[in-house]
Amino acid sequence: MNFWITSRPPIDKQIDYTALENFLSSDKFKEADEETLRILLSLVGREKQYRFD
């Protein structure tokens, strides 16, 4: 079963992926996972509801 996204919902936020790119290029995968989660939560407006330790 294949699913194709033909359109994207409008996202009015500018996302800086620099930290994620740096973590990945430095093989810091745990930090990259946390940064990915932070980015995703910020896109849906839930970043402040999640505590990063």
DOPAKOL-100948 format. One record per residue (C-alpha): residue number from 1; residue in one letter; x, y, z negated. Coordinates in Angstrom, 2 decimals, m for minus. Layout:
- pos, code, px, py, pz
- NUM, A, X, Y, Z;
...
***
This chain:
- pos, code, px, py, pz
- 1, M, 0.00, 0.00, 0.00;
- 2, N, 1.47, 3.33, 1.04;
- 3, F, 0.53, 6.70, m0.35;
- 4, W, 1.48, 9.88, 1.42;
- 5, I, 1.22, 13.37, 0.02;
- 6, T, 0.04, 15.60, 2.80;
- 7, S, m0.13, 18.81, 0.83;
- 8, R, 1.28, 20.14, m2.39;
- 9, P, m0.52, 22.16, m5.01;
- 10, P, 0.69, 25.73, m5.17;
- 11, I, 3.36, 26.22, m7.81;
- 12, D, 4.07, 29.82, m8.64;
- 13, K, 7.07, 29.08, m10.86;
- 14, Q, 10.66, 29.37, m9.80;
- 15, I, 12.59, 26.38, m11.10;
- 16, D, 16.33, 26.53, m11.69;
- 17, Y, 17.76, 23.07, m11.09;
- 18, T, 21.36, 24.08, m11.87;
- 19, A, 21.46, 22.41, m15.29;
- 20, L, 19.96, 19.20, m13.88;
- 21, E, 22.46, 19.15, m11.03;
- 22, N, 25.33, 19.69, m13.48;
- 23, F, 24.18, 16.89, m15.77;
- 24, L, 23.83, 14.47, m12.87;
- 25, S, 27.18, 15.35, m11.34;
- 26, S, 28.83, 14.87, m14.75;
- 27, D, 27.16, 11.47, m15.29;
- 28, K, 25.26, 12.84, m18.29;
- 29, F, 22.15, 10.86, m17.58;
- 30, K, 20.47, 11.23, m20.97;
- 31, E, 20.74, 15.01, m20.71;
- 32, A, 19.53, 14.82, m17.10;
- 33, D, 16.48, 12.84, m18.21;
- 34, E, 15.69, 15.44, m20.88;
- 35, E, 16.14, 18.29, m18.39;
- 36, T, 13.88, 16.52, m15.89;
- 37, L, 11.21, 16.18, m18.57;
- 38, R, 11.62, 19.86, m19.51;
- 39, I, 11.18, 20.89, m15.86;
- 40, L, 8.10, 18.71, m15.40;
- 41, L, 6.52, 19.97, m18.61;
- 42, S, 7.19, 23.57, m17.62;
- 43, L, 5.44, 22.98, m14.30;
- 44, V, 2.28, 21.91, m16.09;
- 45, G, 2.53, 24.51, m18.83;
- 46, R, 3.33, 22.11, m21.67;
- 47, E, 6.99, 22.89, m22.34;
- 48, K, 6.27, 24.61, m25.66;
- 49, Q, 4.23, 21.64, m26.91;
- 50, Y, 7.18, 19.25, m26.72;
- 51, R, 10.10, 19.28, m29.14;
- 52, F, 13.51, 18.58, m27.69;
- 53, D, 15.96, 17.13, m30.22;
***
